[in-house]
Amino acid sequence: MKFRGRKKREKLNRLLPVRDQKDPGKGVFTRRALLIMAVQTAALGELGRRLYDLQVNNGDHFAKLADKNRTSKRLLAPPRGLISDRFGTILAANKTNWRALLLSEETTDVEGSIERFSQLVPLDEHDRSRIAREIRHKRKFIPVVLREFLSWDDMARIEINSPSLPGVLIDVGTTRSYPFGELLAHTIGYVAPPNEQDVAKSALFALPGMRIGRAGIEQSQDAMLRGQAGSVEMEVNSVGRVMKELDRQDGTPGDELALTLDIGLQQTIQSRIGDLAASSVVMDCRNGEVLAMCSTPSFDPTLFDSGVSRAQWIEWTNDQRTPLIDKTVSGVYPPGSTFKPAVAMAALNAGVISPSDRFFCPGHFDLGGARFHCWAKHGHGSVDLHLALKYSCDVYFYEVAMKVGMDRLAASAHELGLGTELGIELPHQRLGLIPTPEWRQKHKHHWNGGDTVVSGIGQGFVQVTPLQLATYTSRIATGRKVEPHLVRAVNGDIGAQVDPQHWPELGMDDRYLQAVREGMFAVVNESHGTAPKARLAIPGVEMAGKTGSAQVRRVSRALRESGHFNSATLPWEFRPHALFICFAPYDSPRYAVSVVIEHGNAGAEAAAPLARDIMTDTLLRDPVNHKSAPGQTVADAE
């Protein structure tokens, strides 16, 4: 019965419609659909979360990344501050410099880009080694200079081939220009590309076109002249080619410096000196403003920016006239008889002599077994301070030096500006030397009386610079402790140092200073003075000065007493240096001048006439009393 009933039900089911039949796989299908739906929902949820994260949470970040693919941004070296003279004539300027740069981060084949570039614009071995070194040491986002000072043809070739030069771009910057070239090379100095030590100190120095002062005002005032970096943003295509400039911030230029120099006077003095190996400093003796600084021979400062050739460097360093040295601050010379006013002031201040004390000069001074000669073979007889300065009597100052002693003599010389550091804004100053027994002992030698004797006439170990001589002359002339300086104004603001009252008094008795001034007046203006050739031809204006001849090698006693010695017949490098110091007008001192002619032989014959001409030019031009360039028009710059 049961079997028959089942058969009947199966037959009935076959007769029912399909929709009414129960699908045995329907549950399995439903579970699969639900699983797929869950996976899809989770995927859509994760996608939504990621879209929210990309567009909302990190939208700015990815927008910047996308923009970076379209733009290139980098820092720009700031324009260097201008340097002018006291009347506004530009002494150091900036000029346009087109250059090719390589951005390592914008190319995957740095070597390939450099090689293809060199086929368009040749690179020598020096360029290649420099580029390789800079790529190793600079970060990828800092451009490396491939070549500077591009011509229009160079730029055209680079632009046409830019698709095959990924990472290479043309940029415009500035380079330093010195309109007066060699005339101011030592004083203004020059700039050069930073070295690895500079870059290690600051990333700013790694920027293309960045320059650092290496000498003169450019070096001492480098931080002020440098300025603050700018930036440029450019639109580039897929291969890195610049399409257009989007934004440029040129940065903050360096400070503009107005110096105390008068370029017109500098030109005049240079023409006076000519080809001599010499130096001269002109100062306003009332406040220390330096109006001219000449050191000859000189050099072309622009060569250091583009690169000095080996041949040029060898020529400079082999020249015995030392063109690379600024003789005004780095040249040290025995002052010879120009030192005698300092010896007199030391003795007067110490109270060991008075202006009227007299010493007898027989033509020599004996100390122990040594004899020290006066320049006048037969001597000057009995002389006081006035006559001793007028005749430049060596024996008088031998005696005075022994009385005052070297320690007091050195202290007084330092107070007058000799053998000490001065405040001028120039690097590489040499101190010179005013020796003392203590200094000699530190060098494991004994100080003896003969050392003091020869120091009394500015020989022996005594060494000074031409700038110190001008400062020393200014202090004697005014009785004030003026310091030489070159920076007159920064961005138009004139410093307080231009006021003579800014400088304190020396603290030396003015009666003694006046006695020394009168002796220096006699040197130039009285009969039988040692420098009649220094007398001014300007009506009503008189000058005071002191001659000096400084030996560079010892002359034996036998040769001196033979009567046949003539230093003018010696080879150039063995002749004495010729020196002269002076101030004028005598009754109201305004200018001080120092002149040193290397191996010029005699100060009275060589240096005194040159100093006279320089002082005459200075007085006729009278730059400190003008607000605009006086007298002659400044000659065309080189």
C-alpha positions in Angstrom: 0.0 0.0 0.0 2.8 2.3 0.9 4.7 1.6 -2.3 1.5 2.1 -4.4 0.8 5.5 -2.6 4.3 6.8 -3.3 4.0 6.0 -7.0 0.7 7.9 -7.1 2.3 11.0 -5.5 5.2 11.0 -8.0 2.8 10.8 -10.9 0.8 13.7 -9.4 3.9 15.8 -9.0 4.9 15.3 -12.6 1.4 16.7 -13.6 1.8 19.8 -11.5 3.2 23.1 -13.0 7.0 23.6 -12.8 6.6 26.7 -10.5 4.9 24.6 -7.9 7.7 22.1 -7.8 10.4 22.5 -5.1 14.0 23.1 -6.4 16.5 21.1 -4.4 19.4 23.5 -5.3 17.6 26.7 -4.5 19.2 27.0 -1.0 22.6 26.6 -2.3 22.1 29.4 -4.9 20.7 31.8 -2.3 23.7 31.4 0.0 26.2 32.0 -2.9 24.4 35.1 -3.9 24.4 36.4 -0.4 28.2 35.7 -0.2 28.9 37.5 -3.5 26.7 40.4 -2.4 28.7 40.7 0.9 32.0 40.6 -0.9 30.8 43.3 -3.3 29.5 45.4 -0.5 32.8 45.2 1.4 34.8 46.0 -1.8 32.6 49.0 -2.5 32.9 50.1 1.1 36.7 49.8 1.0 36.7 51.7 -2.3 34.6 54.4 -0.8 36.9 54.6 2.2 39.9 54.9 -0.1 38.3 57.5 -2.2 37.4 59.5 0.9 41.0 59.1 2.2 42.4 60.2 -1.2 40.1 63.1 -1.8 39.3 64.4 1.7 42.0 63.3 4.1 45.0 63.4 1.7 43.6 65.5 -1.1 46.0 68.4 -0.7 49.0 66.0 -0.5 48.2 64.2 -3.8 47.2 67.5 -5.4 50.7 68.7 -4.7 52.2 65.5 -6.1 50.1 65.9 -9.2 51.1 69.5 -9.5 54.7 68.6 -9.1 54.5 66.4 -12.2 53.4 69.6 -14.0 55.7 72.1 -12.4 59.3 72.5 -11.3 60.3 74.8 -8.5 63.8 75.7 -7.2 65.6 78.4 -5.3 67.4 81.3 -6.9 70.6 82.9 -5.8 69.8 86.5 -4.6 71.2 89.5 -6.4 74.4 90.7 -4.7 74.4 94.1 -3.2 75.9 97.0 -5.2 79.1 98.8 -4.1 79.6 102.5 -5.0 82.0 105.2 -4.1 81.2 108.2 -1.9 79.5 110.0 -4.8 77.5 107.1 -6.1 79.7 105.8 -8.9 79.2 102.0 -9.1 82.3 100.1 -8.3 80.8 96.5 -8.2 77.7 95.7 -10.2 75.8 92.7 -11.5 75.3 91.7 -15.1 73.2 89.0 -16.8 74.6 85.5 -17.0 72.8 82.8 -19.1 73.7 79.3 -18.0 72.7 75.7 -18.5 71.6 73.7 -15.4 71.0 70.0 -14.7 68.3 68.9 -12.3 69.2 65.3 -11.4 65.7 64.5 -10.0 64.2 65.2 -13.4 66.1 62.6 -15.4 66.7 58.9 -14.9 69.9 59.0 -17.0 72.1 61.8 -15.7 75.2 60.6 -17.5 73.3 60.4 -20.8 72.0 63.9 -20.4 75.5 65.2 -19.7 76.9 63.4 -22.7 74.3 64.6 -25.1 74.7 68.2 -23.8 78.5 68.0 -24.3 77.8 67.2 -28.0 76.0 70.5 -28.3 78.1 72.6 -26.0 81.6 71.1 -25.5 82.7 70.4 -21.9 86.4 70.1 -21.1 87.9 67.8 -18.5 87.8 70.5 -15.8 84.1 71.0 -16.5 83.4 67.3 -16.4 85.2 66.7 -13.1 83.5 69.7 -11.5 80.1 68.5 -12.6 80.7 65.0 -11.4 81.9 66.3 -8.0 78.9 68.6 -7.6 76.4 65.8 -8.6 78.0 63.6 -5.9 77.8 66.2 -3.2 74.6 68.0 -4.0 71.0 66.8 -3.4 69.0 65.9 -6.5 66.7 68.9 -6.2 69.6 71.3 -6.3 70.6 72.2 -9.9 74.2 71.7 -11.1 75.7 74.2 -13.4 76.8 72.6 -16.7 78.0 75.7 -18.4 77.9 79.5 -17.7 78.1 82.5 -19.9 76.2 80.8 -22.8 76.0 82.5 -26.2 72.8 82.9 -28.2 73.9 80.1 -30.5 74.5 77.8 -27.5 71.0 78.5 -26.1 69.4 77.9 -29.5 71.0 74.5 -29.8 70.0 73.5 -26.3 66.4 74.6 -26.8 66.0 72.8 -30.2 67.3 69.5 -28.7 65.6 69.8 -25.3 63.4 66.6 -25.8 66.6 64.6 -25.8 68.0 66.5 -22.8 65.8 65.6 -19.8 66.8 67.5 -16.7 68.7 70.2 -18.6 67.3 73.7 -18.6 68.4 77.2 -19.4 68.4 79.7 -16.6 69.3 83.4 -16.3 71.2 84.7 -13.3 73.7 87.4 -12.5 77.5 87.5 -12.3 79.7 90.2 -10.7 81.0 93.0 -12.8 83.8 95.4 -11.8 83.7 98.5 -14.1 87.1 99.8 -13.0 88.9 96.4 -13.2 92.4 96.4 -11.9 92.1 99.9 -10.4 90.2 98.7 -7.4 90.9 94.9 -7.5 92.7 94.9 -4.1 90.2 97.1 -2.2 86.9 95.9 -3.6 88.2 92.4 -4.0 86.4 89.7 -6.0 83.9 86.9 -5.8 84.3 83.2 -6.7 82.1 80.1 -6.7 81.7 78.4 -3.3 83.9 75.4 -2.5 82.9 72.2 -0.8 83.7 73.6 2.7 81.4 76.6 2.0 78.6 74.3 0.8 78.9 72.2 4.0 78.2 75.3 6.1 75.0 76.3 4.3 72.8 74.9 1.5 72.4 78.4 0.2 75.9 78.2 -1.2 75.0 75.3 -3.4 72.6 77.4 -5.5 73.7 78.0 -9.1 75.1 81.4 -9.5 75.9 81.8 -5.8 79.2 83.6 -5.2 81.3 84.3 -2.2 83.6 87.2 -1.5 87.2 86.1 -1.5 89.1 89.4 -1.0 88.6 93.0 -0.1 85.2 94.5 0.7 83.6 91.6 -1.1 85.0 89.2 1.5 84.7 91.3 4.7 81.1 92.4 4.0 80.0 89.2 2.3 77.1 88.5 4.7 75.7 92.0 4.1 76.1 91.8 0.3 74.8 88.3 -0.1 71.0 88.8 0.4 68.2 86.3 0.8 67.4 83.5 -1.7 64.4 83.7 -4.0 62.5 81.0 -6.0 61.1 80.3 -9.4 58.2 78.0 -10.4 58.0 76.7 -14.0 55.5 74.6 -15.9 57.1 71.6 -17.7 55.8 69.0 -20.1 56.2 65.2 -19.8 59.8 65.2 -20.8 60.7 68.1 -18.4 60.9 70.8 -21.0 60.0 74.2 -19.6 56.8 75.5 -21.1 56.4 78.7 -19.2 57.3 80.5 -16.0 54.4 80.4 -13.5 55.9 82.4 -10.6 59.1 84.1 -9.6 60.3 85.5 -6.3 63.6 87.2 -6.9 64.6 87.2 -3.3 66.0 90.0 -1.3 69.1 91.7 -2.8 72.1 92.3 -0.6 72.7 95.6 1.1 74.0 98.5 -1.0 77.3 99.8 0.3 78.6 103.3 -0.3 82.4 103.5 0.4 84.5 106.4 1.5 86.6 106.1 -1.7 86.6 108.8 -4.4 87.1 106.9 -7.7 88.2 110.0 -9.5 91.0 110.5 -7.0 91.9 106.9 -7.2 92.3 107.1 -10.9 94.5 110.2 -10.6 96.8 108.5 -8.1 97.1 105.4 -10.2 98.2 107.5 -13.2 100.8 109.1 -11.0 102.2 105.8 -9.7 102.3 104.3 -13.2 104.2 101.0 -13.4 106.0 101.3 -10.1 105.7 98.5 -7.5 104.2 100.9 -4.9 101.3 101.7 -2.6 99.6 104.8 -1.4 96.8 105.6 1.1 94.9 108.9 1.3 92.9 109.5 4.5 90.7 112.2 5.9 92.8 112.6 9.0 89.9 114.1 11.0 87.6 111.0 10.9 89.6 108.2 9.3 87.7 108.0 6.0 89.9 106.4 3.4 89.7 108.3 0.1 92.1 106.3 -2.0 94.0 103.0 -1.6 96.4 102.1 -4.4 98.5 99.0 -4.7 100.4 98.3 -7.8 100.7 96.2 -9.9 97.2 94.8 -9.8 95.1 92.1 -11.5 91.8 91.6 -13.3 89.3 90.6 -10.6 86.7 89.2 -13.1 88.9 86.3 -13.9 88.2 84.7 -10.5 84.5 84.5 -11.3 84.9 82.6 -14.6 88.1 80.8 -13.6 91.8 81.7 -13.6 93.9 79.8 -16.1 97.0 77.9 -14.9 99.2 80.1 -17.2 97.7 83.3 -15.7 98.2 82.0 -12.1 101.8 81.1 -12.8 102.5 84.5 -14.3 101.0 86.3 -11.2 102.8 84.1 -8.6 106.2 84.4 -10.4 106.0 88.2 -10.6 108.4 89.5 -8.0 106.3 92.7 -7.7 103.5 90.5 -6.2 100.4 91.8 -8.0 98.0 89.6 -6.0 99.0 91.2 -2.6 97.2 94.3 -1.4 100.3 96.1 -0.3 98.3 98.8 1.6 97.3 96.3 4.3 99.3 93.1 3.7 102.6 94.6 2.6 105.0 95.1 5.6 108.1 97.3 5.3 110.7 98.7 7.7 109.4 102.3 8.1 112.9 103.8 8.2 113.0 107.4 9.2 109.2 107.9 9.0 109.3 106.1 12.4 111.3 108.9 14.0 108.3 111.0 15.0 107.0 108.0 16.9 110.3 107.7 18.7 110.2 111.3 19.6 106.6 111.1 21.0 107.5 108.1 23.1 110.5 109.9 24.7 108.6 113.1 25.2 105.6 111.4 26.8 108.0 109.4 29.0 109.7 112.6 30.1 113.2 111.3 29.2 113.8 114.3 26.9 112.3 117.7 26.2 112.0 119.3 22.7 115.0 121.5 23.5 117.4 118.8 24.7 120.4 118.5 22.3 122.6 115.6 21.3 125.9 115.8 19.3 126.1 113.9 16.0 129.6 113.2 14.7 128.3 110.9 12.0 128.2 107.8 14.0 127.1 106.3 17.3 129.2 103.7 19.2 127.8 101.1 21.5 130.2 98.5 22.8 132.2 97.3 19.9 129.6 98.2 17.3 129.4 101.4 15.3 126.0 102.7 14.0 126.3 105.3 11.2 124.3 108.4 10.5 123.2 108.8 6.9 125.3 112.0 6.9 128.9 110.8 6.9 130.3 113.8 8.6 127.3 114.2 11.0 125.0 117.1 11.9 126.7 118.5 15.0 124.5 119.5 18.0 120.8 119.1 17.3 117.6 119.3 19.2 114.3 117.7 18.3 113.3 120.2 15.7 116.7 120.0 13.9 116.8 116.2 14.3 113.5 115.8 12.5 114.4 118.4 9.9 117.7 116.8 9.0 116.5 113.3 9.9 119.6 112.8 12.1 120.1 109.1 12.9 122.4 109.6 15.8 119.9 111.8 17.7 117.3 109.0 17.5 119.9 106.3 18.4 120.4 108.3 21.6 116.7 108.9 22.2 115.8 105.2 21.6 118.3 104.1 24.2 117.0 106.6 26.7 113.3 105.7 26.3 113.7 101.9 26.1 112.0 99.5 23.7 109.0 98.7 25.9 107.9 102.3 26.2 108.7 102.9 22.6 106.5 100.0 21.5 103.6 101.1 23.6 103.7 104.6 22.2 104.0 103.3 18.6 101.0 101.1 19.1 99.0 104.0 20.5 99.8 105.9 17.3 98.6 103.0 15.1 101.8 101.2 14.2 102.3 97.5 14.6 98.7 96.9 15.6 95.4 95.8 14.1 93.3 98.6 12.7 89.5 98.7 12.3 89.3 99.0 8.5 86.8 96.6 6.8 89.4 94.6 4.9 90.6 91.0 5.4 94.2 89.7 5.4 95.6 92.6 7.4 99.1 92.1 8.6 99.9 93.5 12.0 103.5 94.4 11.2 105.8 94.4 14.2 107.1 96.8 16.9 109.5 94.4 18.6 110.1 94.2 22.4 112.6 92.2 24.5 109.7 89.9 25.5 108.9 89.2 21.9 112.6 88.5 21.2 112.8 86.1 24.1 109.7 84.2 23.0 111.7 83.4 19.8 114.6 82.1 21.9 116.9 85.1 21.3 118.4 87.7 23.6 117.5 91.4 23.1 120.5 93.6 23.1 121.2 97.3 23.0 122.0 97.2 19.3 118.4 96.0 18.7 117.1 99.1 20.4 119.5 101.4 18.6 118.4 100.3 15.1 114.7 100.3 16.1 115.2 104.0 16.9 115.5 104.7 13.1 112.8 102.3 12.0 115.1 99.4 11.0 115.9 96.1 12.5 112.8 94.1 13.3 110.3 97.0 13.0 107.7 96.5 10.3 104.6 98.5 9.4 102.0 98.7 6.6 101.2 101.7 4.4 97.7 101.9 6.0 99.3 102.1 9.5 101.6 104.9 8.3 98.6 106.9 7.1 96.8 106.3 10.3 99.9 107.2 12.4 100.2 110.4 10.4 96.5 111.3 10.9 96.8 110.8 14.7 99.9 113.0 14.9 98.1 115.7 12.8 94.8 115.7 14.8 95.6 114.3 18.2 92.6 111.9 17.9 92.6 108.2 17.8 91.0 107.9 14.4 90.5 104.4 12.9 90.6 104.0 9.1 87.4 102.8 7.6 86.0 102.2 4.1 82.2 101.7 4.5 80.6 105.1 4.7 76.9 104.2 4.3 74.7 101.1 4.2 71.5 101.4 2.2 71.9 105.2 2.3 72.4 105.4 6.1 75.6 107.2 6.9 77.4 105.9 10.0 78.4 108.0 13.0 82.1 107.5 12.3 82.1 110.3 9.8 81.9 112.8 12.7 85.4 113.8 13.9 84.0 114.0 17.5 83.2 110.3 17.3 86.9 109.6 17.8 88.5 110.0 21.2 91.6 112.0 21.9 95.0 110.2 22.0 95.8 111.3 25.5 99.2 112.6 24.5 100.3 116.1 25.5 99.4 118.5 22.7 102.6 120.5 23.3 104.6 117.5 22.3 102.4 116.7 19.4 102.9 120.3 18.2 106.7 120.0 18.6 106.7 116.9 16.3 104.4 118.6 13.8 106.8 121.6 13.7 109.7 119.3 13.0 107.7 117.6 10.2 106.9 121.1 8.8 110.6 121.9 8.7 111.3 118.7 6.8 109.4 120.1 3.8 109.4 123.9 4.1 112.6 125.1 5.8 116.0 125.3 4.2 118.2 122.2 4.4 115.1 120.0 5.2 115.3 116.5 3.7 112.2 116.9 1.5 112.2 120.3 -0.4 110.8 118.4 -3.4 107.6 117.8 -1.4 106.8 121.5 -1.1 103.3 122.3 -2.4 102.8 124.8 -5.2 99.3 125.7 -4.0 99.4 129.4 -2.8 98.8 129.7 0.9 98.8 125.9 1.6 101.7 124.2 3.3 102.4 120.6 4.1 104.3 118.7 6.8 106.0 115.4 6.2 108.7 112.9 6.9 111.0 111.1 4.5 112.2 107.5 4.9 114.6 105.1 3.2 114.4 101.5 4.6 117.2 99.1 3.9 116.3 95.5 2.8 119.9 94.1 3.4 122.7 95.0 5.7 125.5 97.2 4.5 128.9 96.4 6.1 130.8 99.0 8.1 133.8 98.6 5.7 131.7 99.3 2.7 130.0 102.4 4.3 133.4 103.9 5.4 135.0 103.2 2.0 133.0 106.1 0.5 132.2 104.1 -2.6 128.8 102.8 -1.5 125.8 103.8 -3.7 122.6 101.9 -3.1 121.2 103.2 -6.5 123.7 100.9 -8.3 122.4 97.8 -6.6 120.1 95.3 -8.4 116.4 96.4 -8.0 115.5 93.9 -5.4 118.4 95.0 -3.1 117.7 98.7 -3.2 116.1 100.4 -0.1 112.4 101.1 -0.1 111.5 104.7 -0.4 108.8 106.1 1.9 107.1 109.4 2.7 104.3 110.5 5.1 102.6 113.9 5.2 99.5 115.8 6.2 98.0 119.1 4.9 97.0 121.9 5.2 99.5 122.3 8.0 97.5 124.9 10.0 94.2 122.9 9.7 95.0 119.3 8.9 92.5 117.6 6.6 94.3 114.9 4.6 97.1 112.5 5.4 99.0 110.6 2.8 101.5 107.7 2.9 103.6 106.5 0.0 105.8 103.4 -0.2 107.8 102.7 -3.4 109.3 99.2 -3.2 113.1 99.5 -3.8 112.7 103.1 -4.7 116.0 103.8 -3.1 115.6 107.3 -1.5 112.4 108.6 0.1 113.4 112.2 -0.6 114.0 111.6 -4.3 111.3 109.1 -5.2 108.5 109.0 -2.6 108.4 112.7 -1.6 107.6 114.1 -5.1 105.0 111.5 -5.6 103.4 112.3 -2.3 103.4 116.0 -3.1 101.6 115.3 -6.4 99.0 113.1 -4.6 98.4 115.6 -1.9 98.1 118.4 -4.5 95.5 116.4 -6.4 93.6 115.6 -3.2 93.5 119.2 -2.0 92.4 120.6 -5.4 89.7 117.9 -5.7 88.9 118.2 -1.9 86.4 115.3 -2.0 85.4 115.5 1.7 83.8 118.9 1.2 81.7 117.8 -1.8 78.4 116.0 -2.0 78.8 115.3 -5.7 81.9 114.3 -7.6 84.2 117.4 -7.8 86.7 118.5 -10.4 87.4 116.3 -13.3 84.9 113.8 -14.7 85.6 110.2 -13.8 87.3 108.5 -16.6 85.5 105.8 -18.5 85.5 102.5 -16.7 87.3 99.6 -18.3 
